[in-house]
Amino acid sequence: MFSKRNKNGFYGEFGGSFIPEMLRDNINELEEKYNIYQKDIEFQKIYRKILKNYVGRPTPLFFCKTYSKRYNAKIYLKREDLNHTGSHKINNAIGQSLLAKKLGKKKIIAETGAGQHGIAVATTCSLMNLECMIFMGEIDMHRQYSNVLIMKSLGAKVIPVYSGSKTLKDAVNESIRYWINNPESYYLIGSTVGPHPYPMIVSDLQSIISEEIKIQLKKKGIIYPNYIISCIGGGSNAAGSFYHYLDNKKVKLLAVEAAGLGIHTKKTAATIFCGSKGILHGSMTFVLQNQDGQVLPTYSISPGLDYPGIGPMHADLFMKKRVKFLHSTDNEALQAGFELMKLEGIIPALESAHALSALKKIFFKKNEIVIITLSGRGDKDINVYNQFMNKNFLNHEPIT
Ligand SMILES: *Cc1c(COP(=O)(O)O)cnc(C)c1O
């Protein structure tokens, strides 16, 4: 299989667990217990039951008629936006919260960028009676203030992070710092990043996405799709969407990074295009860094993609040319977002809008089957969409 990890959590030359010694016992225990519960039928049954009755899975695979006509292909959206709490993040949060319970943990810590992971964790903590502490960059708190209010309402403690660029990477740093001092807490990472075993755990838990795609396509008489397209920040919705198709080379896998203002500017978050090999948050991967290895500030209009790293599995899939990487700017994503609103009546998260923008960059053969993962809903981004709309009306520019 492509990008098989070895027992030390290396995907090819990427991954591993580069962590302070103080966390070694924690990480070892997590790996050991995960390996047990991943195969435990009772555990899996409870996980699946919550996904069904609480999250609302399976999420629909929606055929977009108008879209398909416009792009001359058969376009389906995997509707992760319809999950409880509005994104794919809950799939992972539920699984890891259950695991935390099994480890006897009482307190969960997590970082969040867009707030979607924070909300998912605050939600599962409330559901499972766990104490919840969310670290969030101060800038992100401003950008996604309604999400802060949701987390607080659910009973989570939201800790503002004032260090560095005051965004996601700093929130991760702060979570790790807190975890070192409070190893009795469970650190619930929200993407396929961090030290082994996290990338493995998160991609396993998100693999439900492609498991369902496979079943849903089969019901329509389709054996496999020609394309699967996801946006990529840390890589969890992409990992979940690609997972069960990694071995089938006939399925083209596309990941769309956030270019911000463009990959030739300093205001970007396109890690594969602008980054180089390095260690970030406990893992060997691609990192946006300067020549001295200092992590660079990132920029994207979508806070969920505004991260200077990428999961090690994806770094490996890129090197092995199994996944093709694209990049889209803020403007391309915003336009793609408006297009979906206008044509299909769905408001996508700005992150997901990056995946949609790939449609304009690929030339499809007639009747090719294209799956796009709509990772989240765009309610949280409505202010940003509105500002863009007003600006474009003032300039008398059409939206699409
Ligand atoms: C967090 C998030 C992302 C990016 O994270 P991945 O781990 O790359 O999936 C994408 N879309 C939405 C809606 C998110 O909340």
The ligand as an SDF file (V2000), in Angstrom:
LIG
                    3D

 15 15  0  0  0  0  0  0  0  0999 V2000
   -9.8530   22.0450   10.1380 C   0  0  0  0  0  0  0  0  0  0  0  0
  -10.5260   22.0940    8.8560 C   0  0  0  0  0  0  0  0  0  0  0  0
   -9.8600   21.8290    7.6550 C   0  0  0  0  0  0  0  0  0  0  0  0
   -8.3860   21.5540    7.5680 C   0  0  0  0  0  0  0  0  0  0  0  0
   -7.9230   20.4990    8.3090 O   0  0  0  0  0  0  0  0  0  0  0  0
   -7.5010   19.0990    7.6910 P   0  0  0  0  0  0  0  0  0  0  0  0
   -6.9240   18.3790    8.8380 O   0  0  0  0  0  0  0  0  0  0  0  0
   -6.5130   19.3770    6.6030 O   0  0  0  0  0  0  0  0  0  0  0  0
   -8.7300   18.4650    7.1690 O   0  0  0  0  0  0  0  0  0  0  0  0
  -10.5830   21.8250    6.4860 C   0  0  0  0  0  0  0  0  0  0  0  0
  -11.8970   22.1330    6.4780 N   0  0  0  0  0  0  0  0  0  0  0  0
  -12.5800   22.4110    7.6050 C   0  0  0  0  0  0  0  0  0  0  0  0
  -14.0240   22.7360    7.5200 C   0  0  0  0  0  0  0  0  0  0  0  0
  -11.9170   22.4070    8.8330 C   0  0  0  0  0  0  0  0  0  0  0  0
  -12.5850   22.6960    9.9400 O   0  0  0  0  0  0  0  0  0  0  0  0
  1  2  1  0
  2  3  1  0
  2 14  2  0
  3  4  1  0
  3 10  2  0
  4  5  1  0
  5  6  1  0
  6  7  2  0
  6  8  1  0
  6  9  1  0
 10 11  1  0
 11 12  2  0
 12 13  1  0
 12 14  1  0
 14 15  1  0
M  END
$$$$
